[in-house]
Amino acid sequence: MPETLALIVAAGRGHRLGGDLPKQYRDLGGQPLLRHSVRRFLDHPAVDGVRVAIHPDDRALYDAAVQGLDLPAPVPGGATRQDSCRLALESAASAPPRFVLIHDAARPFPPAAAIDDALAALDAHDGAVVAVPVVDTLKRETGGLVAETVDRAGLWRAQTPQAFRYDAILEAHRAAIGDNLTDDAAVAERAGLGLVFVTGSEDNFKVTTEDDLRRAGRLAGAAARICTGSGFDVHRLGDGDHVWLGGVRIPHDRGLIGHSDADVALHALTDAILGAIAAGDIGSHFPPSDPQWKGASSDIFLGHAGLLVHERGGSIDSLDLTVICEAPRLGPHRDAMVARIAGILDLPADRVSVKATTTERLGFTGRGEGIAAQAVATVRLPG
């Protein structure tokens, strides 16, 4: 039985923000917004598990957003936020936690300190609301005109997460079915639970508009660690009628020799990505002594490196590949190579650069004895 469970509410449609995707799946610093929110709780030492409530139509978007993260199956949400929260709470009833944190997916930057303070408050209170005091002067409007100044003393702007004793908030939600309250604190208030404020952060804002999304993107970029890795690979040319380069089969009067398909381009890219995340090299993950990799397609290796980046909460910003050979000519195949590399890693094509050069007939590549490739990968990791 977990001590503390975090429930992330991600079942909304985000109509106010607009766009083709619900806002929780919009890109934020190279990752879906939802992934940022989920990782804040997965990475917190006081949180034992994370469960996400999603719209039933969004399963494919959800699976892509949380790929590689250790999460149970999502909970189908309801018609309102309150319904989604109750359904998420009910989903934990078979192994109930002692405490629960309920958080809006559209707040990608909940502070670790606020999570700590909210959980600590449950020692003496039924619930805790992360919030910030109102500091602006408040005005009430009537008929389009300023009617009065409102006393801001004692007023707070509620955020999430909101922390509760699990049994109490589940009972409160069951009693409030149909009320359509705007947050879980309101559900708890209706049930007479004792709540306390803990101080949040101005960075813990809810993404509602395009301006909010741009602001969140700046924060995501500022919090990221930019890492660069390089890769280099060489394979001899021998008998054959084609070579594999960049995941593309290219006709040639010779073939590349290697334990796998000898795709020097994908091997160099794989090593570059692994280097950027300090995860060794291609041989440490796919030893050439292992017979299962004999003749293997190198897209397996590149895809694995990309998955390791995602598992670390990172994203690939750019890839720059240079293939060094006298032949075959790569110009006619460059677009196909870019598309194939981007497809393997699920990247936009404009993040992949493929170039070719010769050594002016000098050295082993100049003599047509082999083909070489070098690559640079730029990866963005959590700061």
C-alpha positions as CSV (number, residue, x, y, z in Angstrom):
1,M,0.0,0.0,0.0
2,P,1.6,3.3,-1.0
3,E,2.0,6.1,1.6
4,T,1.5,8.9,-0.9
5,L,-0.2,8.8,-4.3
6,A,-0.2,11.7,-6.8
7,L,-3.2,12.0,-9.1
8,I,-2.6,14.2,-12.2
9,V,-5.9,15.5,-13.8
10,A,-5.4,15.6,-17.6
11,A,-8.8,14.9,-19.0
12,G,-9.7,18.5,-20.1
13,R,-9.8,19.7,-23.7
14,G,-8.1,23.1,-23.2
15,H,-10.5,24.9,-25.5
16,R,-9.4,28.4,-24.3
17,L,-5.9,27.8,-25.5
18,G,-7.0,26.5,-28.9
19,G,-4.8,24.6,-31.3
20,D,-5.1,21.0,-32.7
21,L,-4.1,19.3,-29.4
22,P,-5.4,19.5,-25.9
23,K,-3.0,21.8,-24.0
24,Q,-1.6,19.0,-21.8
25,Y,-0.1,17.5,-25.0
26,R,1.3,20.7,-26.5
27,D,5.1,20.9,-26.9
28,L,6.9,22.5,-24.0
29,G,10.7,22.7,-24.4
30,G,10.8,19.6,-26.6
31,Q,8.4,17.5,-24.5
32,P,4.6,17.3,-24.0
33,L,3.5,19.6,-21.2
34,L,2.0,16.6,-19.4
35,R,5.4,14.9,-19.2
36,H,6.8,17.9,-17.3
37,S,4.0,17.7,-14.7
38,V,4.2,13.9,-14.3
39,R,8.0,13.9,-13.8
40,R,7.8,16.5,-11.0
41,F,5.9,13.9,-8.9
42,L,7.7,10.8,-10.2
43,D,11.0,12.4,-9.2
44,H,9.9,13.5,-5.8
45,P,11.2,11.2,-3.0
46,A,8.0,11.5,-0.9
47,V,5.7,10.4,-3.7
48,D,5.3,6.6,-4.0
49,G,3.2,6.5,-7.2
50,V,1.6,8.6,-9.9
51,R,-1.7,8.0,-11.7
52,V,-3.1,10.1,-14.5
53,A,-6.8,10.7,-15.4
54,I,-7.2,11.4,-19.2
55,H,-9.9,11.9,-21.7
56,P,-10.9,8.5,-23.2
57,D,-10.1,9.8,-26.7
58,D,-6.5,10.8,-25.8
59,R,-5.0,7.4,-25.1
60,A,-2.6,7.5,-28.1
61,L,-1.5,11.1,-27.1
62,Y,-1.0,10.0,-23.5
63,D,1.0,6.9,-24.4
64,A,3.4,9.0,-26.5
65,A,3.7,11.7,-23.9
66,V,4.7,9.4,-21.1
67,Q,6.7,6.9,-23.1
68,G,9.4,5.3,-21.0
69,L,8.0,6.5,-17.6
70,D,7.0,4.0,-14.9
71,L,3.2,4.6,-14.8
72,P,0.2,2.4,-14.4
73,A,-2.6,2.5,-17.0
74,P,-4.4,5.9,-17.1
75,V,-7.8,6.4,-15.6
76,P,-10.6,7.4,-18.0
77,G,-11.9,10.8,-16.9
78,G,-15.4,12.1,-16.6
79,A,-17.5,14.9,-18.0
80,T,-16.2,17.5,-15.5
81,R,-12.9,18.0,-13.6
82,Q,-14.7,17.0,-10.4
83,D,-15.9,13.7,-12.0
84,S,-12.4,13.0,-13.2
85,C,-10.9,13.5,-9.8
86,R,-13.5,11.2,-8.2
87,L,-12.9,8.5,-10.7
88,A,-9.1,8.7,-10.2
89,L,-9.6,8.5,-6.4
90,E,-11.9,5.5,-6.9
91,S,-9.3,3.8,-9.0
92,A,-7.0,3.6,-6.0
93,A,-9.5,2.2,-3.6
94,S,-8.3,-1.4,-3.9
95,A,-4.9,-0.4,-2.5
96,P,-5.6,2.9,-0.8
97,P,-2.8,5.3,0.0
98,R,-2.7,7.2,3.2
99,F,-2.2,10.6,1.5
100,V,-3.1,11.9,-2.0
101,L,-1.8,14.8,-3.9
102,I,-4.2,16.1,-6.7
103,H,-2.6,18.2,-9.4
104,D,-3.7,19.8,-12.6
105,A,-1.7,18.6,-15.6
106,A,-1.7,22.2,-17.0
107,R,0.6,23.3,-14.1
108,P,4.0,21.9,-15.3
109,F,6.2,23.4,-12.6
110,P,4.9,22.5,-9.1
111,P,7.7,23.3,-6.6
112,A,9.2,20.4,-4.7
113,A,9.2,22.5,-1.5
114,A,5.4,23.1,-1.8
115,I,4.9,19.3,-2.2
116,D,6.9,18.8,1.0
117,D,5.0,21.5,2.9
118,A,1.6,20.2,1.7
119,L,2.3,16.7,2.9
120,A,3.8,17.9,6.2
121,A,0.6,19.8,6.9
122,L,-1.4,16.6,6.8
123,D,0.1,15.7,10.2
124,A,-2.3,18.3,11.8
125,H,-4.9,19.0,9.1
126,D,-7.3,17.2,6.8
127,G,-5.9,18.9,3.8
128,A,-3.5,21.5,2.4
129,V,-3.9,23.9,-0.5
130,V,-0.8,25.2,-2.3
131,A,-1.5,28.9,-2.9
132,V,0.0,32.4,-3.2
133,P,-1.3,35.4,-1.4
134,V,-3.1,38.0,-3.4
135,V,-0.8,41.1,-3.7
136,D,-2.6,43.1,-6.5
137,T,-5.3,45.6,-5.6
138,L,-8.7,44.0,-6.4
139,K,-11.5,45.9,-8.1
140,R,-15.1,44.8,-8.5
141,E,-16.8,45.7,-11.8
142,T,-20.5,46.5,-12.3
143,G,-21.9,47.3,-15.7
144,G,-18.5,47.7,-17.2
145,L,-17.4,50.3,-14.6
146,V,-15.2,50.1,-11.5
147,A,-17.7,49.7,-8.6
148,E,-15.4,49.3,-5.6
149,T,-12.1,48.2,-4.3
150,V,-12.1,44.8,-2.6
151,D,-10.2,44.2,0.6
152,R,-7.4,41.7,-0.3
153,A,-6.5,40.9,3.3
154,G,-6.6,37.1,3.8
155,L,-7.1,36.4,0.1
156,W,-5.1,33.7,-1.7
157,R,-4.9,32.4,-5.2
158,A,-5.3,28.6,-5.1
159,Q,-3.0,26.4,-7.0
160,T,-2.3,22.7,-7.1
161,P,-1.2,20.2,-5.9
162,Q,-3.8,20.0,-3.1
163,A,-3.0,17.4,-0.5
164,F,-5.5,15.3,1.5
165,R,-5.9,12.3,3.6
166,Y,-7.1,9.8,1.0
167,D,-10.1,8.3,2.9
168,A,-11.5,11.8,3.8
169,I,-11.3,13.3,0.3
170,L,-12.7,10.2,-1.4
171,E,-15.7,10.3,1.0
172,A,-16.1,14.1,0.3
173,H,-16.1,13.5,-3.4
174,R,-18.7,10.8,-3.2
175,A,-20.9,13.1,-1.2
176,A,-20.4,16.0,-3.8
177,I,-21.4,14.1,-7.0
178,G,-23.2,16.5,-9.3
179,D,-22.0,19.7,-7.6
180,N,-19.5,20.7,-10.3
181,L,-17.1,22.4,-7.9
182,T,-13.9,24.0,-9.4
183,D,-11.2,22.4,-7.3
184,D,-10.8,19.6,-4.7
185,A,-10.4,22.2,-1.9
186,A,-14.0,23.3,-2.6
187,V,-15.1,19.6,-2.3
188,A,-13.3,19.3,1.0
189,E,-14.8,22.6,2.3
190,R,-18.3,21.4,1.5
191,A,-17.6,18.3,3.6
192,G,-16.4,20.4,6.5
193,L,-12.7,19.3,6.3
194,G,-10.1,21.5,7.9
195,L,-7.7,22.9,5.3
196,V,-4.6,25.0,5.6
197,F,-2.6,27.1,3.1
198,V,1.0,26.4,2.2
199,T,2.9,28.8,0.0
200,G,3.3,28.0,-3.6
201,S,5.2,29.9,-6.4
202,E,4.4,32.3,-9.2
203,D,6.1,29.8,-11.5
204,N,3.4,27.2,-10.6
205,F,0.9,28.9,-12.9
206,K,-1.7,27.2,-15.0
207,V,-1.2,27.2,-18.8
208,T,-4.4,28.7,-20.2
209,T,-3.4,31.0,-23.0
210,E,-0.7,31.1,-25.7
211,D,1.1,33.7,-23.6
212,D,1.2,31.2,-20.7
213,L,2.6,28.5,-23.1
214,R,5.4,30.8,-24.2
215,R,6.1,31.8,-20.6
216,A,6.2,28.1,-19.7
217,G,8.5,27.4,-22.6
218,R,11.0,30.0,-21.3
219,L,11.0,28.4,-17.9
220,A,11.4,24.9,-19.4
221,G,14.4,26.1,-21.4
222,A,15.9,27.9,-18.5
223,A,15.6,24.7,-16.4
224,A,17.2,22.5,-19.0
225,R,20.7,21.2,-19.2
226,I,22.0,21.2,-22.8
227,C,24.4,18.3,-23.5
228,T,26.4,17.5,-26.6
229,G,27.7,14.1,-27.7
230,S,29.8,13.0,-30.7
231,G,30.0,9.7,-32.6
232,F,32.3,8.2,-35.2
233,D,32.2,4.9,-37.0
234,V,34.0,3.1,-39.8
235,H,33.1,0.0,-41.8
236,R,35.1,-1.7,-44.5
237,L,33.7,-2.2,-48.0
238,G,33.5,-5.7,-49.4
239,D,31.4,-7.9,-51.7
240,G,27.8,-6.8,-52.1
241,D,25.4,-4.8,-54.3
242,H,24.1,-2.2,-51.7
243,V,25.0,-0.3,-48.6
244,W,22.8,0.8,-45.7
245,L,23.3,4.4,-44.8
246,G,21.0,6.4,-42.5
247,G,18.5,3.6,-42.6
248,V,18.2,3.7,-46.4
249,R,19.2,0.9,-48.7
250,I,21.4,2.5,-51.4
251,P,22.5,0.5,-54.5
252,H,26.2,0.2,-54.9
253,D,28.7,-2.1,-56.5
254,R,30.1,-3.1,-53.1
255,G,28.7,-3.7,-49.6
256,L,29.7,-2.6,-46.1
257,I,31.0,-5.4,-43.8
258,G,29.9,-5.6,-40.1
259,H,28.3,-7.7,-37.5
260,S,25.0,-5.9,-37.9
261,D,23.9,-4.2,-41.2
262,A,27.0,-2.0,-40.9
263,D,25.1,1.2,-41.2
264,V,28.0,3.6,-40.3
265,A,25.6,6.6,-40.3
266,L,23.2,5.2,-37.8
267,H,26.0,3.8,-35.7
268,A,27.7,7.3,-35.5
269,L,24.3,8.9,-34.6
270,T,23.7,6.3,-31.9
271,D,27.1,6.9,-30.3
272,A,26.5,10.6,-30.4
273,I,23.2,10.4,-28.6
274,L,24.6,7.9,-26.0
275,G,27.6,10.3,-25.5
276,A,25.3,13.2,-24.9
277,I,23.6,11.4,-22.0
278,A,26.8,9.7,-20.7
279,A,25.4,6.2,-21.4
280,G,28.4,4.5,-22.9
281,D,28.7,3.5,-26.5
282,I,26.9,1.3,-28.9
283,G,29.1,-1.7,-28.1
284,S,28.2,-1.6,-24.5
285,H,24.5,-1.9,-25.3
286,F,24.7,-4.2,-28.3
287,P,28.0,-6.2,-28.0
288,P,29.2,-7.5,-31.4
289,S,30.0,-10.7,-29.6
290,D,26.3,-11.3,-29.0
291,P,24.9,-13.4,-31.9
292,Q,21.4,-11.9,-31.7
293,W,22.7,-8.7,-33.3
294,K,24.2,-10.5,-36.3
295,G,22.7,-8.8,-39.4
296,A,20.5,-6.7,-37.2
297,S,18.9,-3.5,-38.6
298,S,20.7,-0.5,-37.0
299,D,17.4,1.4,-36.5
300,I,17.1,-0.8,-33.4
301,F,20.3,0.7,-32.0
302,L,19.3,4.3,-32.8
303,G,15.7,3.8,-31.5
304,H,17.2,2.5,-28.2
305,A,19.4,5.5,-27.8
306,G,16.4,7.8,-28.3
307,L,14.3,5.8,-25.8
308,L,17.1,6.3,-23.2
309,V,16.9,10.1,-23.7
310,H,13.1,10.0,-23.1
311,E,13.5,7.8,-20.0
312,R,15.8,10.5,-18.6
313,G,13.1,13.1,-19.2
314,G,15.1,14.6,-22.1
315,S,14.6,15.4,-25.7
316,I,16.8,15.5,-28.8
317,D,17.2,19.1,-30.0
318,S,19.3,18.4,-33.1
319,L,21.4,15.8,-35.0
320,D,24.2,16.6,-37.4
321,L,25.6,13.7,-39.5
322,T,28.4,13.7,-42.0
323,V,29.1,10.7,-44.2
324,I,32.6,10.4,-45.6
325,C,33.1,8.4,-48.8
326,E,34.0,8.7,-52.5
327,A,31.0,6.6,-53.5
328,P,28.1,6.1,-53.6
329,R,26.8,9.6,-54.2
330,L,24.5,10.5,-51.3
331,G,22.8,13.6,-52.7
332,P,19.9,11.8,-54.3
333,H,19.3,9.9,-51.0
334,R,19.7,12.7,-48.5
335,D,16.0,13.5,-48.1
336,A,15.2,9.9,-47.6
337,M,17.9,9.5,-45.0
338,V,16.7,12.6,-43.1
339,A,13.1,11.3,-43.1
340,R,14.2,7.8,-42.0
341,I,16.3,9.1,-39.1
342,A,13.6,11.5,-38.0
343,G,11.1,8.7,-38.2
344,I,13.1,6.3,-36.1
345,L,13.5,9.0,-33.3
346,D,10.0,10.5,-33.8
347,L,11.6,13.9,-34.5
348,P,10.6,16.7,-36.8
349,A,12.8,16.5,-40.0
350,D,14.1,20.0,-39.4
351,R,16.1,18.7,-36.4
352,V,18.1,16.3,-38.5
353,S,21.0,17.4,-40.8
354,V,22.7,14.9,-43.2
355,K,25.8,15.9,-45.2
356,A,28.3,14.1,-47.3
357,T,31.9,14.8,-48.1
358,T,35.0,13.1,-49.6
359,T,38.6,13.1,-48.5
360,E,39.8,14.1,-52.0
361,R,40.8,10.5,-52.7
362,L,43.2,10.5,-49.7
363,G,43.2,7.8,-47.0
364,F,41.1,4.6,-46.8
365,T,37.9,6.4,-47.7
366,G,39.7,8.0,-50.7
367,R,40.9,4.7,-51.9
368,G,37.4,3.2,-51.6
369,E,38.3,0.8,-48.8
370,G,35.6,1.9,-46.5
371,I,33.0,4.5,-45.4
372,A,33.2,6.6,-42.3
373,A,30.6,8.8,-40.6
374,Q,30.7,11.3,-37.8
375,A,27.8,12.8,-35.9
376,V,27.0,15.4,-33.3
377,A,23.9,15.2,-31.1
378,T,22.5,18.0,-29.0
379,V,20.2,16.8,-26.2
380,R,18.1,18.7,-23.6
381,L,17.9,17.1,-20.2
382,P,16.2,18.2,-17.0
383,G,18.4,20.7,-15.2
